[in-house]
């Protein structure tokens, strides 16, 4: 099924990578701390694969918010949220499956 | 809070040999650290300048480009352009950056010891006009102006090492002059407007100028910074050791070393909230203390 995913990554890192369902996501950067993208993604098993890597200085905060909607159902809306900070070696990796209802 | 700190430091804290700037720069606004994709407004109260920087990039872009404009205040205001001409003391620069020189693109895999790095090439056009005074010339030619429109090229490399060191080295080459080294004078002109009986009416005007031999020369600058952000201080304090080298056929070679201590944003250590730098200038034999405030948008 096709879902619309609106992703917002907030971080003072300059080196970030986001993949949703194995697809590379190109995030537009506001030159400060917001990276954004809006994508239509086919999610077959009702589980959204999220892969995020953030590189930078230790102590750099990061947070990701993904708004999930269905073009075919205007009442459907879900939010995926996660946050943290780079704790060591200048990198973090987040790899999760988000169950959609 | 950040806005108040920015205004306070840049407009009120002027003392002898204490100067403010709003980047990672020292009291002369020199630095080798150019952050990737950071749009900012910065100012320097030593030369009364304000700089606007815009850089454009996307998360998966290897390259970034941008525009920076720097204007110096004259009589309390700063115009960058008048018609199609750049006003004196305006600097226009175009930075072009390349990401992931020795570090790993996060799309490809885990970073090594270098968490992130980037290279910036910058082409600058600096417009300058300077008021000079020479008492040996004919009276009506003693006050005159010299124009210097110089092209400056610079290359800088920055790296984040192991998440705790922010390092940089930059090389710059371009035409400079010795205007700042000349003696400051105020030239007063008294004109008799007319007289009636015993009364004489005069008008007085005053022009700030510099006196001495004005020289233009090519100068090379090398800046190096090595900032350590220890985890034990919750990544909130940065200690910067830096070196500033200049060399030219006119002034010879000069290298100064300094130290800076910075308070960093709790959301990310690459953002400076405030700081202080100290450098001893061997050439002028003076101690320079710089105050730093950060403001990004």
HADDOCK unambig.tbl for C-alpha pairs under 7 A between the chains (distance, minus, plus):
assign (segid A and resid 12 and name CA) (segid B and resid 268 and name CA) 5.60 0.50 0.50
assign (segid A and resid 14 and name CA) (segid B and resid 36 and name CA) 6.30 0.50 0.50
assign (segid A and resid 15 and name CA) (segid B and resid 59 and name CA) 6.90 0.50 0.50
assign (segid A and resid 15 and name CA) (segid B and resid 106 and name CA) 6.64 0.50 0.50
assign (segid A and resid 15 and name CA) (segid B and resid 116 and name CA) 6.80 0.50 0.50
assign (segid A and resid 16 and name CA) (segid B and resid 59 and name CA) 6.16 0.50 0.50
assign (segid A and resid 16 and name CA) (segid B and resid 106 and name CA) 6.17 0.50 0.50
assign (segid A and resid 17 and name CA) (segid B and resid 59 and name CA) 6.95 0.50 0.50
assign (segid A and resid 17 and name CA) (segid B and resid 106 and name CA) 5.59 0.50 0.50
assign (segid A and resid 17 and name CA) (segid B and resid 107 and name CA) 5.52 0.50 0.50
assign (segid A and resid 26 and name CA) (segid B and resid 58 and name CA) 6.91 0.50 0.50
assign (segid A and resid 26 and name CA) (segid B and resid 59 and name CA) 6.08 0.50 0.50
assign (segid A and resid 26 and name CA) (segid B and resid 60 and name CA) 5.93 0.50 0.50
assign (segid A and resid 27 and name CA) (segid B and resid 58 and name CA) 5.82 0.50 0.50
assign (segid A and resid 27 and name CA) (segid B and resid 59 and name CA) 5.17 0.50 0.50
assign (segid A and resid 28 and name CA) (segid B and resid 58 and name CA) 4.64 0.50 0.50
assign (segid A and resid 28 and name CA) (segid B and resid 59 and name CA) 6.32 0.50 0.50
assign (segid A and resid 29 and name CA) (segid B and resid 57 and name CA) 6.05 0.50 0.50
assign (segid A and resid 29 and name CA) (segid B and resid 58 and name CA) 5.06 0.50 0.50
assign (segid A and resid 29 and name CA) (segid B and resid 59 and name CA) 6.40 0.50 0.50
assign (segid A and resid 31 and name CA) (segid B and resid 37 and name CA) 4.74 0.50 0.50
assign (segid A and resid 31 and name CA) (segid B and resid 38 and name CA) 4.93 0.50 0.50
assign (segid A and resid 31 and name CA) (segid B and resid 39 and name CA) 5.34 0.50 0.50
assign (segid A and resid 31 and name CA) (segid B and resid 55 and name CA) 6.48 0.50 0.50
assign (segid A and resid 31 and name CA) (segid B and resid 56 and name CA) 6.66 0.50 0.50
assign (segid A and resid 32 and name CA) (segid B and resid 38 and name CA) 5.57 0.50 0.50
assign (segid A and resid 32 and name CA) (segid B and resid 39 and name CA) 6.26 0.50 0.50
assign (segid A and resid 32 and name CA) (segid B and resid 297 and name CA) 6.11 0.50 0.50
assign (segid A and resid 53 and name CA) (segid B and resid 106 and name CA) 6.16 0.50 0.50
assign (segid A and resid 55 and name CA) (segid B and resid 115 and name CA) 5.90 0.50 0.50
assign (segid A and resid 55 and name CA) (segid B and resid 116 and name CA) 6.50 0.50 0.50
assign (segid A and resid 56 and name CA) (segid B and resid 115 and name CA) 5.87 0.50 0.50
assign (segid A and resid 56 and name CA) (segid B and resid 116 and name CA) 6.07 0.50 0.50
assign (segid A and resid 56 and name CA) (segid B and resid 160 and name CA) 6.64 0.50 0.50
assign (segid A and resid 56 and name CA) (segid B and resid 163 and name CA) 5.98 0.50 0.50
assign (segid A and resid 57 and name CA) (segid B and resid 160 and name CA) 6.61 0.50 0.50
assign (segid A and resid 57 and name CA) (segid B and resid 163 and name CA) 4.20 0.50 0.50
assign (segid A and resid 57 and name CA) (segid B and resid 164 and name CA) 5.94 0.50 0.50
assign (segid A and resid 57 and name CA) (segid B and resid 269 and name CA) 6.50 0.50 0.50
assign (segid A and resid 58 and name CA) (segid B and resid 163 and name CA) 4.77 0.50 0.50
assign (segid A and resid 58 and name CA) (segid B and resid 164 and name CA) 6.12 0.50 0.50
assign (segid A and resid 58 and name CA) (segid B and resid 235 and name CA) 6.96 0.50 0.50
assign (segid A and resid 59 and name CA) (segid B and resid 235 and name CA) 5.55 0.50 0.50
assign (segid A and resid 59 and name CA) (segid B and resid 268 and name CA) 6.07 0.50 0.50
assign (segid A and resid 59 and name CA) (segid B and resid 269 and name CA) 6.66 0.50 0.50
assign (segid A and resid 60 and name CA) (segid B and resid 267 and name CA) 5.66 0.50 0.50
assign (segid A and resid 60 and name CA) (segid B and resid 268 and name CA) 4.09 0.50 0.50
assign (segid A and resid 60 and name CA) (segid B and resid 269 and name CA) 6.40 0.50 0.50
assign (segid A and resid 61 and name CA) (segid B and resid 267 and name CA) 5.12 0.50 0.50
assign (segid A and resid 61 and name CA) (segid B and resid 268 and name CA) 6.11 0.50 0.50
assign (segid A and resid 88 and name CA) (segid B and resid 163 and name CA) 6.59 0.50 0.50
assign (segid A and resid 89 and name CA) (segid B and resid 162 and name CA) 4.73 0.50 0.50
assign (segid A and resid 89 and name CA) (segid B and resid 163 and name CA) 5.06 0.50 0.50
assign (segid A and resid 90 and name CA) (segid B and resid 115 and name CA) 5.32 0.50 0.50
assign (segid A and resid 90 and name CA) (segid B and resid 162 and name CA) 5.51 0.50 0.50
assign (segid A and resid 90 and name CA) (segid B and resid 163 and name CA) 3.67 0.50 0.50
assign (segid A and resid 91 and name CA) (segid B and resid 115 and name CA) 6.90 0.50 0.50
